[in-house]
Structures are given as structure tokens and as C-alpha cells.
Amino acid sequence: DKFVFEGFLPVKKGRQTRLKLLAEETRTVIFYESTHRLIKTLTQFVEFFDENRQVSVSRELTKLYEETIRGTAKEVSEYYTNKPPKGEIVIIVAGRK
């Protein structure tokens, strides 16, 4: 019932440190991400958060081509590896149980 908005993750310096901290977060975490970094970010979620953590990736919210893909971090990462994304991206990650 609670969430935290992170916005964009650091591009380089501090990214892994931030992901390690967020992996312990029990609240739902919301991110923005660019299309060219989405696959890298999802791969890092599998690595730092756990491949079975529930993730939702939504793109083009409130627009004609709106799309939301839900599943485990691994499933969503595999989906976007095979189908490169376009548009504005919002990622929602379930908190640690």
C-alpha cells in the first residue's frame, strides 16, 4: 500500500550502489527509464533484485500505443530483449517481501 518514486537511476556513477539499496526496499518502487537503457536496467534488476521479483513495464501511457507488460524481472527482460521498446517508459517493481 506504499510506494517510493525514484525517477531515473544514475547513468554511471552510483548506479550499482543505488540498485543494492533499492533491492532491500519493501515498498513498491517506481522508475522512469529511457528506451535505450531499458534492457540494461531490467538485466540489472534480475541481478540485484532477484529474477522472480514482480515487474511492470508501461510505455506510452495515455497515448494511442499504450502497452503494459507484467511478469517476473526475468520474463520482462526476455520480452524486451526480443522486442526492443519505443516511447516513454515507466517501470514499477514490487517491494521485497
LOBATOR-432143 format. One record per atom (N, C-alpha, C): chain; z, x, y; residue in three letters. Coordinates in steps of 0.001 Angstrom, whole numbers. Example, Ala and Ser with C-alpha at 12.3 -4.5 7.8 and 13.67 -1.06 7.14 Angstrom:
2
+------+---------+---------+---------+------+
| unit |       w |       u |       v | code |
+------+---------+---------+---------+------+
|    A |    7800 |   13190 |   -5690 |  ALA |
|    A |    7800 |   12300 |   -4500 |  ALA |
|    A |    7800 |   13200 |   -3300 |  ALA |
|    A |    7080 |   12850 |   -2250 |  SER |
|    A |    7140 |   13670 |   -1060 |  SER |
|    A |    7870 |   12900 |      30 |  SER |
+------+---------+---------+---------+------+
This chain:
97
+------+---------+---------+---------+------+
| unit |       w |       u |       v | code |
+------+---------+---------+---------+------+
|    A |       0 |     804 |   -1201 |  ASP |
|    A |       0 |       0 |       0 |  ASP |
|    A |       0 |     848 |    1267 |  ASP |
|    A |      -3 |    2176 |    1119 |  LYS |
|    A |     -43 |    3056 |    2286 |  LYS |
|    A |   -1204 |    4018 |    2141 |  LYS |
|    A |   -1709 |    4488 |    3285 |  PHE |
|    A |   -2803 |    5441 |    3246 |  PHE |
|    A |   -2656 |    6448 |    4374 |  PHE |
|    A |   -3419 |    7533 |    4254 |  VAL |
|    A |   -3467 |    8560 |    5278 |  VAL |
|    A |   -4944 |    8866 |    5546 |  VAL |
|    A |   -5301 |    8961 |    6834 |  PHE |
|    A |   -6666 |    9262 |    7224 |  PHE |
|    A |   -6762 |   10741 |    7548 |  PHE |
|    A |   -7600 |   11468 |    6824 |  GLU |
|    A |   -7761 |   12907 |    7021 |  GLU |
|    A |   -8967 |   13264 |    7880 |  GLU |
|    A |   -9945 |   12385 |    7969 |  GLY |
|    A |  -11159 |   12735 |    8708 |  GLY |
|    A |  -11971 |   13743 |    7913 |  GLY |
|    A |  -12578 |   14716 |    8600 |  PHE |
|    A |  -13360 |   15751 |    7938 |  PHE |
|    A |  -12442 |   16871 |    7445 |  PHE |
|    A |  -12699 |   17364 |    6231 |  LEU |
|    A |  -11995 |   18537 |    5735 |  LEU |
|    A |  -12499 |   19767 |    6485 |  LEU |
|    A |  -11675 |   20828 |    6571 |  PRO |
|    A |  -12180 |   22068 |    7183 |  PRO |
|    A |  -13421 |   22545 |    6428 |  PRO |
|    A |  -14379 |   23100 |    7142 |  VAL |
|    A |  -15617 |   23555 |    6502 |  VAL |
|    A |  -15370 |   24826 |    5703 |  VAL |
|    A |  -14641 |   25780 |    6256 |  LYS |
|    A |  -14413 |   27052 |    5563 |  LYS |
|    A |  -12939 |   27391 |    5530 |  LYS |
|    A |  -12439 |   27997 |    6573 |  LYS |
|    A |  -11059 |   28478 |    6605 |  LYS |
|    A |  -10057 |   27334 |    6465 |  LYS |
|    A |   -9187 |   27452 |    5491 |  GLY |
|    A |   -8139 |   26470 |    5286 |  GLY |
|    A |   -8516 |   25312 |    4378 |  GLY |
|    A |   -9743 |   25251 |    3908 |  ARG |
|    A |  -10199 |   24122 |    3085 |  ARG |
|    A |   -9428 |   24041 |    1765 |  ARG |
|    A |   -9351 |   25150 |    1037 |  GLN |
|    A |   -8672 |   25132 |    -259 |  GLN |
|    A |   -7182 |   24870 |     -96 |  GLN |
|    A |   -6578 |   25443 |     929 |  THR |
|    A |   -5159 |   25196 |    1202 |  THR |
|    A |   -4926 |   23716 |    1470 |  THR |
|    A |   -5800 |   23116 |    2263 |  ARG |
|    A |   -5674 |   21685 |    2588 |  ARG |
|    A |   -5826 |   20829 |    1340 |  ARG |
|    A |   -6805 |   21163 |     488 |  LEU |
|    A |   -7016 |   20405 |    -749 |  LEU |
|    A |   -5815 |   20507 |   -1684 |  LEU |
|    A |   -5194 |   21675 |   -1761 |  LYS |
|    A |   -3998 |   21841 |   -2600 |  LYS |
|    A |   -2866 |   20950 |   -2112 |  LYS |
|    A |   -2689 |   20877 |    -801 |  LEU |
|    A |   -1655 |   19999 |    -235 |  LEU |
|    A |   -1968 |   18526 |    -492 |  LEU |
|    A |   -3217 |   18151 |    -280 |  LEU |
|    A |   -3616 |   16749 |    -458 |  LEU |
|    A |   -3570 |   16316 |   -1921 |  LEU |
|    A |   -3693 |   17241 |   -2843 |  ALA |
|    A |   -3628 |   16913 |   -4271 |  ALA |
|    A |   -2269 |   16328 |   -4644 |  ALA |
|    A |   -1243 |   16653 |   -3874 |  GLU |
|    A |     113 |   16154 |   -4137 |  GLU |
|    A |     420 |   14850 |   -3398 |  GLU |
|    A |    -480 |   14412 |   -2531 |  GLU |
|    A |    -270 |   13204 |   -1723 |  GLU |
|    A |    -213 |   11967 |   -2611 |  GLU |
|    A |     798 |   11137 |   -2416 |  THR |
|    A |     936 |    9914 |   -3212 |  THR |
|    A |     278 |    8712 |   -2544 |  THR |
|    A |     -36 |    8827 |   -1260 |  ARG |
|    A |    -731 |    7752 |    -563 |  ARG |
|    A |   -2235 |    7884 |    -782 |  ARG |
|    A |   -2953 |    6812 |    -618 |  THR |
|    A |   -4413 |    6841 |    -648 |  THR |
|    A |   -4886 |    7708 |     517 |  THR |
|    A |   -5915 |    8542 |     274 |  VAL |
|    A |   -6408 |    9454 |    1302 |  VAL |
|    A |   -7856 |    9092 |    1645 |  VAL |
|    A |   -8147 |    9012 |    2934 |  ILE |
|    A |   -9484 |    8640 |    3415 |  ILE |
|    A |  -10096 |    9834 |    4143 |  ILE |
|    A |  -11356 |   10137 |    3802 |  PHE |
|    A |  -12084 |   11256 |    4388 |  PHE |
|    A |  -13418 |   10790 |    4948 |  PHE |
|    A |  -13921 |   11525 |    5918 |  TYR |
|    A |  -15322 |   11470 |    6304 |  TYR |
|    A |  -15976 |   12696 |    5675 |  TYR |
|    A |  -17252 |   12593 |    5329 |  GLU |
|    A |  -17965 |   13765 |    4821 |  GLU |
|    A |  -19432 |   13668 |    5163 |  GLU |
|    A |  -20054 |   14813 |    5344 |  SER |
|    A |  -21489 |   14842 |    5613 |  SER |
|    A |  -22237 |   14805 |    4289 |  SER |
|    A |  -23474 |   14363 |    4329 |  THR |
|    A |  -24252 |   14251 |    3091 |  THR |
|    A |  -24488 |   15603 |    2448 |  THR |
|    A |  -24673 |   16654 |    3242 |  HIS |
|    A |  -24957 |   17953 |    2636 |  HIS |
|    A |  -23721 |   18650 |    2070 |  HIS |
|    A |  -22517 |   18149 |    2337 |  ARG |
|    A |  -21300 |   18712 |    1743 |  ARG |
|    A |  -20664 |   17797 |     712 |  ARG |
|    A |  -21210 |   16605 |     486 |  LEU |
|    A |  -20575 |   15637 |    -400 |  LEU |
|    A |  -20394 |   16167 |   -1819 |  LEU |
|    A |  -21425 |   16735 |   -2405 |  ILE |
|    A |  -21331 |   17207 |   -3793 |  ILE |
|    A |  -20284 |   18319 |   -3914 |  ILE |
|    A |  -20263 |   19237 |   -2942 |  LYS |
|    A |  -19256 |   20306 |   -2946 |  LYS |
|    A |  -17848 |   19710 |   -2879 |  LYS |
|    A |  -17668 |   18732 |   -2009 |  THR |
|    A |  -16350 |   18106 |   -1851 |  THR |
|    A |  -15927 |   17393 |   -3124 |  THR |
|    A |  -16816 |   16626 |   -3728 |  LEU |
|    A |  -16474 |   15920 |   -4970 |  LEU |
|    A |  -16164 |   16904 |   -6093 |  LEU |
|    A |  -16901 |   17997 |   -6159 |  THR |
|    A |  -16629 |   19037 |   -7162 |  THR |
|    A |  -15243 |   19633 |   -6941 |  THR |
|    A |  -14880 |   19834 |   -5688 |  GLN |
|    A |  -13543 |   20357 |   -5386 |  GLN |
|    A |  -12460 |   19328 |   -5688 |  GLN |
|    A |  -12736 |   18051 |   -5523 |  PHE |
|    A |  -11767 |   17020 |   -5905 |  PHE |
|    A |  -11491 |   17095 |   -7403 |  PHE |
|    A |  -12539 |   17282 |   -8197 |  VAL |
|    A |  -12364 |   17425 |   -9649 |  VAL |
|    A |  -11464 |   18629 |   -9929 |  VAL |
|    A |  -11705 |   19725 |   -9234 |  GLU |
|    A |  -10958 |   20959 |   -9444 |  GLU |
|    A |   -9507 |   20857 |   -8981 |  GLU |
|    A |   -9278 |   20345 |   -7767 |  PHE |
|    A |   -7939 |   20351 |   -7180 |  PHE |
|    A |   -7132 |   19087 |   -7460 |  PHE |
|    A |   -7773 |   17933 |   -7524 |  PHE |
|    A |   -7055 |   16667 |   -7649 |  PHE |
|    A |   -6921 |   16201 |   -9095 |  PHE |
|    A |   -7848 |   16533 |   -9954 |  ASP |
|    A |   -7910 |   16086 |  -11345 |  ASP |
|    A |   -9185 |   15267 |  -11513 |  ASP |
|    A |   -9882 |   15518 |  -12593 |  GLU |
|    A |  -11164 |   14842 |  -12805 |  GLU |
|    A |  -11022 |   13343 |  -13018 |  GLU |
|    A |   -9811 |   12872 |  -13346 |  ASN |
|    A |   -9600 |   11448 |  -13601 |  ASN |
|    A |   -9051 |   10684 |  -12403 |  ASN |
|    A |   -8888 |   11358 |  -11261 |  ARG |
|    A |   -8411 |   10680 |  -10054 |  ARG |
|    A |   -9470 |    9685 |   -9609 |  ARG |
|    A |   -9058 |    8477 |   -9263 |  GLN |
|    A |   -9991 |    7435 |   -8831 |  GLN |
|    A |  -10511 |    7728 |   -7426 |  GLN |
|    A |  -11845 |    7598 |   -7287 |  VAL |
|    A |  -12527 |    7909 |   -6033 |  VAL |
|    A |  -13524 |    6793 |   -5730 |  VAL |
|    A |  -13677 |    6499 |   -4445 |  SER |
|    A |  -14699 |    5575 |   -3986 |  SER |
|    A |  -15488 |    6280 |   -2889 |  SER |
|    A |  -16816 |    6316 |   -3051 |  VAL |
|    A |  -17677 |    6891 |   -2022 |  VAL |
|    A |  -18531 |    5763 |   -1461 |  VAL |
|    A |  -18405 |    5538 |    -169 |  SER |
|    A |  -19187 |    4497 |     502 |  SER |
|    A |  -20077 |    5170 |    1531 |  SER |
|    A |  -21318 |    4676 |    1592 |  ARG |
|    A |  -22244 |    5231 |    2584 |  ARG |
|    A |  -22910 |    4099 |    3336 |  ARG |
|    A |  -23271 |    4405 |    4572 |  GLU |
|    A |  -23954 |    3439 |    5425 |  GLU |
|    A |  -23194 |    2113 |    5546 |  GLU |
|    A |  -21886 |    2194 |    5752 |  LEU |
|    A |  -21075 |     984 |    5887 |  LEU |
|    A |  -21581 |     120 |    7035 |  LEU |
|    A |  -21605 |   -1156 |    6817 |  THR |
|    A |  -22043 |   -2192 |    7758 |  THR |
|    A |  -23529 |   -2104 |    8105 |  THR |
|    A |  -24307 |   -1416 |    7279 |  LYS |
|    A |  -25735 |   -1289 |    7544 |  LYS |
|    A |  -26533 |   -1865 |    6372 |  LYS |
|    A |  -27821 |   -1938 |    6526 |  LEU |
|    A |  -28707 |   -2552 |    5541 |  LEU |
|    A |  -28597 |   -1913 |    4162 |  LEU |
|    A |  -28502 |    -596 |    4086 |  TYR |
|    A |  -28488 |     104 |    2794 |  TYR |
|    A |  -27082 |     513 |    2363 |  TYR |
|    A |  -26088 |    -286 |    2719 |  GLU |
|    A |  -24700 |      -6 |    2352 |  GLU |
|    A |  -24577 |     142 |     839 |  GLU |
|    A |  -23790 |    1136 |     412 |  GLU |
|    A |  -23594 |    1384 |   -1019 |  GLU |
|    A |  -22185 |    1915 |   -1242 |  GLU |
|    A |  -21529 |    1459 |   -2296 |  THR |
|    A |  -20221 |    1976 |   -2688 |  THR |
|    A |  -20259 |    2287 |   -4177 |  THR |
|    A |  -19865 |    3507 |   -4515 |  ILE |
|    A |  -19793 |    3952 |   -5902 |  ILE |
|    A |  -18335 |    4282 |   -6187 |  ILE |
|    A |  -17800 |    3697 |   -7260 |  ARG |
|    A |  -16403 |    3909 |   -7640 |  ARG |
|    A |  -16331 |    4474 |   -9048 |  ARG |
|    A |  -15284 |    5235 |   -9299 |  GLY |
|    A |  -15046 |    5786 |  -10622 |  GLY |
|    A |  -14098 |    6961 |  -10523 |  GLY |
|    A |  -14043 |    7750 |  -11587 |  THR |
|    A |  -13228 |    8955 |  -11534 |  THR |
|    A |  -13947 |    9991 |  -10685 |  THR |
|    A |  -13216 |   10995 |  -10251 |  ALA |
|    A |  -13829 |   12055 |   -9442 |  ALA |
|    A |  -15000 |   12683 |  -10188 |  ALA |
|    A |  -14856 |   12875 |  -11470 |  LYS |
|    A |  -15924 |   13483 |  -12267 |  LYS |
|    A |  -17148 |   12573 |  -12339 |  LYS |
|    A |  -16942 |   11276 |  -12584 |  GLU |
|    A |  -18060 |   10332 |  -12677 |  GLU |
|    A |  -18840 |   10243 |  -11367 |  GLU |
|    A |  -18116 |   10142 |  -10267 |  VAL |
|    A |  -18770 |   10008 |   -8960 |  VAL |
|    A |  -19486 |   11304 |   -8595 |  VAL |
|    A |  -18888 |   12444 |   -8923 |  SER |
|    A |  -19526 |   13730 |   -8688 |  SER |
|    A |  -20835 |   13841 |   -9469 |  SER |
|    A |  -20824 |   13441 |  -10718 |  GLU |
|    A |  -22041 |   13475 |  -11544 |  GLU |
|    A |  -23107 |   12518 |  -10994 |  GLU |
|    A |  -22683 |   11344 |  -10539 |  TYR |
|    A |  -23623 |   10376 |   -9981 |  TYR |
|    A |  -24387 |   10978 |   -8794 |  TYR |
|    A |  -23639 |   11550 |   -7843 |  TYR |
|    A |  -24291 |   12080 |   -6645 |  TYR |
|    A |  -24998 |   13410 |   -6888 |  TYR |
|    A |  -24651 |   14118 |   -7952 |  THR |
|    A |  -25407 |   15314 |   -8317 |  THR |
|    A |  -26810 |   14911 |   -8757 |  THR |
|    A |  -26920 |   13775 |   -9453 |  ASN |
|    A |  -28208 |   13276 |   -9929 |  ASN |
|    A |  -28956 |   12445 |   -8891 |  ASN |
|    A |  -28239 |   11920 |   -7897 |  LYS |
|    A |  -28858 |   11084 |   -6861 |  LYS |
|    A |  -28313 |   11516 |   -5500 |  LYS |
|    A |  -28952 |   12508 |   -4874 |  PRO |
|    A |  -28450 |   13016 |   -3597 |  PRO |
|    A |  -28282 |   11896 |   -2558 |  PRO |
|    A |  -27157 |   11916 |   -1844 |  PRO |
|    A |  -26847 |   10843 |    -900 |  PRO |
|    A |  -27585 |   10989 |     430 |  PRO |
|    A |  -27655 |    9878 |    1141 |  LYS |
|    A |  -28179 |    9842 |    2503 |  LYS |
|    A |  -27208 |    9018 |    3336 |  LYS |
|    A |  -27141 |    9308 |    4605 |  GLY |
|    A |  -26352 |    8478 |    5510 |  GLY |
|    A |  -24949 |    8978 |    5760 |  GLY |
|    A |  -24174 |    8138 |    6418 |  GLU |
|    A |  -22790 |    8442 |    6771 |  GLU |
|    A |  -21898 |    8138 |    5569 |  GLU |
|    A |  -20941 |    9038 |    5271 |  ILE |
|    A |  -20147 |    8939 |    4057 |  ILE |
|    A |  -18661 |    8778 |    4375 |  ILE |
|    A |  -18011 |    7853 |    3656 |  VAL |
|    A |  -16556 |    7706 |    3683 |  VAL |
|    A |  -16085 |    7825 |    2231 |  VAL |
|    A |  -15093 |    8696 |    2005 |  ILE |
|    A |  -14544 |    8886 |     668 |  ILE |
|    A |  -13092 |    8403 |     676 |  ILE |
|    A |  -12742 |    7619 |    -331 |  ILE |
|    A |  -11371 |    7162 |    -491 |  ILE |
|    A |  -10886 |    7657 |   -1842 |  ILE |
|    A |   -9742 |    8354 |   -1825 |  VAL |
|    A |   -9188 |    8955 |   -3041 |  VAL |
|    A |   -7812 |    8339 |   -3299 |  VAL |
|    A |   -7595 |    7904 |   -4527 |  ALA |
|    A |   -6302 |    7336 |   -4904 |  ALA |
|    A |   -5225 |    8409 |   -4798 |  ALA |
|    A |   -4044 |    7993 |   -4430 |  GLY |
|    A |   -2913 |    8919 |   -4360 |  GLY |
|    A |   -2478 |    9348 |   -5753 |  GLY |
|    A |   -1742 |   10438 |   -5780 |  ARG |
|    A |   -1220 |   10947 |   -7052 |  ARG |
|    A |    -160 |    9987 |   -7577 |  ARG |
|    A |    -196 |    9763 |   -8858 |  LYS |
|    A |     789 |    8836 |   -9465 |  LYS |
|    A |    2049 |    9563 |   -9847 |  LYS |
+------+---------+---------+---------+------+
